[in-house]
Every structure is written in C-alpha cells, then in structure tokens.
Amino acid sequence: MRGTANQCGSSVQRSRRWLAVPRLSLKRRLGQLPPSLRIRSWQLLKPLVQARLPPPSRVSKAVYSRAPTRLLSRLWGLLNEVNLPRWLRRPLLSLYVWAFSVNMSEAEEEDLNRYQNLGELFRRTLKPTARTIASHCVVSPCDGRVLHSGRGRGSQIEQVKGLTYSLDSFLGPQDWREPSNLSLPFLQQLGVRSSSRLYHHVIYLAPGDYHRFHSPTDWNVHHRRHFPGSLLSVSPHIARWMPSLFCQNERVVLSGQWQFGFFSLTAVGATNVGSIRIYGDKDLHTNCSRHVKGKYHDYTYTEQHGPEGLSLVKGQPLGEFNFGSTIVLIFEGPRHFKFQIKAGCRIHVGEALGTF
C-alpha cells in the first residue's frame, strides 16, 4: 500500500478541522522557490493558508445549497474544452500541474504541449504500467482519498463519521426490479440476504487526481439511474457539515450483481464537474440546463446487452469525470469481509479494498 500509517493519521486529523481555505500544495510548492522569493511569498500567503472559517450555521448551509453551482459548472465545462494556442499550453497547464501536484510521469502523454485544452489534461490516460490490479475480489475503482469504509447499519450508511444518509434516498426506489417487492424493507428490495452484510466505500477524487474510473470487480451491470441534482462541492470539509450531500448532488448509479449478490457503483458529481461519462452509454447526458428536482432517468442495460446486462471485469475502464468528484461503492458481501484501508488514506486504481 502506497500510503503509510503516518500519512493516514495526519490525513484523518486534517479532515476533522472545520472548513479551511484550500492549500493547493502551496506550502510545499513555495519551498521549491529560491530563498529570497520563498520568504516574501510565504509571508504574503500565510494568512490565507492558515485562515479558518467558523462552524457554518443553518443559514450559511441554505445559502450555499442554493448557489448557482450548476450554471457555474456548465460554464467551467465549456471553458475546459476551449482549445489553447500552442504557445499558451505549457505555461497555463504547468500552473495547474504545479498547483495540484499532478504526477505527469504516470501519464501516457507527458508533454503538456500535446494537450489541446484543460479538459484533456483532466481526462488524461495513464501508462499501462502505472497501475497494478490486485488479485483481491474488490479493488479501488479510482485514485483518491478514502472518506469512509465500513458496514451499513440497516438502510443507513455513513457519508463521513457522524453523518448518515438513507439508501433509498441515494439509490432511489427500486421500481425497475420486481414491482411487487416495493412494499418490502429496502434491503430486501435490493435482494440483500439475511446471511450477508451490506458494505460501502467512499473515495474522493481531488482536482489533481487521475479522473478516470474502472470496474472494481467482476460483475454484471443491469441498470443505470441518473439523478440530475445539485453540484455542490464534495470535498471532505464540505461533506463533514452538509448532511445528505451525496443525495443532493447529481449522480449516476450503476446497479447489478456480483458473486456475492447486490453490487453498485455511483459516480457523484460536484462543483465544476462538467460531465460524468460512462463508456459505451451514449444516452447518458449529465449537467444539462434543465432538470426537475427529485426526478431521475432510468436505462436498462439488459435490453442492449441481454439478460446478463453489461459484463465488466476487474480493472476494466468504466468512465470518467471532469475535475474532481466522488465514487461510492455499496455492495453485498459475506459477514467475514474486512476492509484493508482506513479513512484518510490515499488509494490508487487496482489496490485492494478488502478481503474475506
């Protein structure tokens, strides 16, 4: 595992602080400047980096949740796709790489001049040798930081420690399954057996992370549900004080089956995420100008791919984001399943999530 115990501990400690101004790796990056510039620059930026905001009130939460993040995100998405003149590519893209600590040595194309716009840099592919797929049955679908890993408590799962949300709000009614089952408890609607347990795993993708996501296991995707919701930030600081954040945001839920029963992967949108794309799904259009709160759009993969649905193998490319966002895994598993990763740790595509 690439993250050490000390890194995990310090990450958890940082996530407990109240909303802070993003550091953007400034302190570490400024340390690379010449001594004369380093002292002056750090003195100017120190008040900004160390700023702390007080615990948000109900009013501030309400104001933030009503901000025009969808419009801003669409504008940002359009800006990302504007092709840059060749003379501007390296200076502008280098600034982004510098600010967000992007590891370009892992990219299949390391030359910044070859990226026509910022969107192409976000969606960059990696070298085939950059990631290794573990032999475990469930691996990480993306690069990022673990917000939470654990077992569901009935039909409630944790967003972060101390904040929970309901599965039926997050996944929506299971009316695409057997209609006669809608009167049953939600776990039974999902087909979760009493001899199994429900597990969940949340990974946050920062702006500098690799933005493509992969299949976390061998499974069959039967159904896709698109919720056109808000586009609030999903950073760990916001997730800590905004209840049911993942249920408010735009998201794409993929549901199906794996060897132990129910399995789902949800790509959650966020501020400045211009799109969520699922490879091969041409009918999916996210962050559109018109949406009705509470509505969702269903698509059944069994109609296109047969009774088994869309078959995916572990590590197979599945989709991509623009900018940063969150992946939520919710799956049925044996009672002796154990996660090998803790909240606050860094994780990469293909690294083992757990074992049994």
N, C-alpha and C positions, 0 to 999 in steps of 0.2 A: 504493500500500500504506500502511495507516494506521500500522504500526509502523516506527519509524526504526531505523537501524543501531545507534545508541547504546542504544536500548531493548532490541534483540535481544541485544547484547553483555552488558548488565548482567543480563538475564534468565538467560542461559546461565551467567554467573558465580554467580548466586544458586542455580541448580539444582545446582551442584556441591557445595554445602555439605551437611553431614550434617543429619539430621532436626532441624528447628527448630520452635519454638512458632509457630503461625500468627500473622502480624502483623495480619490483618484490616484493613489500611489504617490502623492506629492512629496511627502517627506523623504521617501526612498529615492525618488527621481531627482529631487533637489540635491541630494547627497552626491550625485554624479557631476554636478557643476563645478567649475573652478572655485577655490575657496573664497575669493573676493566677491563673486556673484552669489555664492551659496549663502553667505551670512546675510547680505542685504535682501535677497529674495525670501529667505525663510522668515526674516523679521516682518516683512510685509504680509506674508501669507499665514503666519502663525495664528493671528486672531480668528481668521476664517476657518482654519482647520480645527481649532480647539473649540469652536462655537458649539453650544448645546442649546436645544430648544426645550422648554418646559413640557411636562406631560400634556398632551392635547386634550381639549375639552370636547364636549358633545357638539358644540357649535363649530369648532375647527374641523371635526370629522365630517360634519354635514356639509360644510363649505367645500372641503376637499373632494368629497364624493360627488359633488355637483359641478366640479370644474370641467371645462370642455376638452377632456383628455382624448376623446375620440377624434374630434376635429384636428387637434394638435398632432395626434399620431398619424392621421392621414397626410397632413402637410409634411410631417417629418419623413414619412414613407416616400412621398413624391420627391422630396429633396434628396433622399438617399440614392434615387435612381437617375439623378441628373449626371450625365457623363462629364467628367472633368477634363479640361485640356491637359495634354501630356506634361507640360511644364509645371502644372499645379499639383499633379497626383502625388508625387513623392513628398513635397513639403506638407500638404494637408493630411495625407494618410499617415505619415510618420508622426504627426502630432497626436493622432488618435492612438496609434500603436504605443507611443510613449506614455500617454496619459492613462491608458487602461491596461498596461503591462501585457500586451498581446505577444504571444510567443510565435513569431513568424518562422522560426526554424522548423516548426512542426508542419507548416503549411505546404501543400503540394506546390504552390507557386509562391516563392519568397520575394520575388521582385515586385515592389509596390507599383511600379510603372505599368504593370500588366493588368492592374485592377482599374476598370474604367470609372467606377464610382464607389462610394462608401458602402452601398448595399452589397456589392460583390465581395468586398473585404469581410463584411459581417458573415456572409454565407460561404466563406472560403472552405475548400476541402482540405483534408489532411493527407500527409504521406501515408501510404499503406502500412508502413512500419511504425507509425506514430502511436498506434493504439493496439493493444493485445486483448483479445476476447478470452476471458477466464473460462474454465471448464465448469464452473458452478451453474446451477439451473437458472438463476436470475442474476443479471449483471446490470451495471449502470447504463441507462439509455443515452446519457449525455455527460458533458463536462459541467461542473458547477460545485456549489457548496450545499451540503446536506442541511436542510432546515429541520427535518423531523424524520424519524424512522420508528416504527412501533406497531403495536397491535390495536385494532379498532375496539372500541367499547360499545358493543351493541351496534346501533346505526350511527354512532358519533365517532368522528376521527379528529385528530388534532391538527390545527393549522400551524401553530407553534405551541410551545409549552404554556399551558394555562388557557388557551383559546381553542375551542372546538367548533365544528360545524357538522350539519347532518348530511348523510349520504344521499338522501332523497332530494335535498336541495341542490347538491353538487352534481349528481348524475341525472336528475330528473326522473319523472315517473317511467316505470318500465312497461309502458303500454305497447311497445314493439315486440315484447315477448308474448306469453300466454295472457290474453285479456282477463281470463278467469282468475289469475293469480293476484290481481291488483288489490284485493281485499286482505291479502296475507301481509304479515310483517315484512319490512323492506328487505331484510337479509334473505328471507325465503323467496321473495320476488327475484332476487339475483341468482337464486339457486344454490346459495351457500349452505352446505350441510352442517348438521349439528356436531359432527365428528371433526370438523375443520375449524379454522380460525381465519379471520379477515385481517390482513396486514396492509400497511400503507407506508409510502416512502416519498418524500418531497425534496426536490433538488432545484435550487435557484441558479439560473444562468446569469452571470454578470455581463456587462457590455463587452468586456474583453474576451469572454469565453468563446470556444468553438460553438457555433449556433445550430449545427445540425444534430438531430437526434435519431437514435437507432432502436431496433427492436430489442427489448431487454431479455427476451426468452423465446423459445419455440412456442408459437401459439397461433390461433386462428381468430381473426377479427371478423365479427359478424355484423357489427353495426357502428355507424358514426353519427354522433349528435353534435350539432354546432349551436352554441349559445351565443348570440350577439349581445354581449353585455357591455359593462364599463371597461375602461382601460386605465385602471389605477396602477400605481407602481406596486410591484410585488417584491421589493427589496426586503430583507429581513427586518429592518427597522419599521417599515410600514406594516408588514404582516403582523408585527407584535401588537400594534394598537388599533388595527382596523378589523373588527370582528367579521367573520364570514367573507373575507376578502376574495377568496377563490370562488365563492358562489356568486359574487357580484360581477367579476371580470368576464370578458369574452373568453370562451374556451372551446376546445374541440375534444370530445370524449370518444375514445375508441374502446368498444366493449367486445369481449369474446370469451374464449375458453383456452385453458392450457391443461397440462397433465393432471393438475390438482383441482380443476374446476374454474370458477369465475376469475377473469383477469381483465383489467382495464388500464389504459394509459391515457392521461389527459394532458394536453398542451394548453397551458393557461396564458392568455395574452397579457400585455402590460403596456404602460405608457411608452409611446414611441415604437411599439411593435407594429410595423406596417402590415405584416401579414403572418398567418400561420399556414403553412403549406404541408399537405400530406401527399407524398409522391404517388402518382397514378390516379388521384382523386380530382378530376377536372371540374367536378360540380361544387367543390368547396370554395367559397369566396368569403373571406373574413374582413373585418373592419370596413364594412360598406357604410355608405352615408345614411341609409335608412335601416332602422331596426325598431322593434317593439319590445319593450321591457317584459321579460317573462316568457317570451316566445322562443322557440328553438326549431331547428331544421334537422330532420332525420334522413339518413340514407342507409340502405341495407346492402351490404357487400355480398350477401348470399344471392342476390338477383344477378349480379355481374360475374361472380366467381364460383357459383354453385353452392350446394348445401354446406360445405365446409367453410365458406367465406374466404377471406383473404389470408392465405397461409404465409406466415413470416418465420424466418429462422433467426436465432440469436445473433445479434450484431448487424443484421441487415439494415441498410439505410431506410429510414421511415419518413422523415420530414425535416422541416427547417423553420426557424424563426428569423425575423429581423430584429436586431438589437438584442435585448436580454429578456428572459421570461422565466417560467417555472414548469417543471414536469412533475405530475403527481401520479404515482403508481398505487393502485388499490387492487389487491388480489387475494384469492382464497389459497390457503396452504395448510400443510399438516401442523399439528399442535406443537411439534418439536422444532419448527423452523426458527432460526436465530439470525438476526441481523449482525453483520460483521463490521458495520460502520456506524459511527455516532454522529449526532447533530453537531454542526460546526466544522466538520471535516471536509476537506476538498476531495473530490472524486472525479474520475475520468471515464469516458466511454469504455465499456468492456470490463471494468473492475468488478469484482464480486460484491454483491449486496448482502448475501446471506447464505446459509447452508442449513441442512437438516440431517 
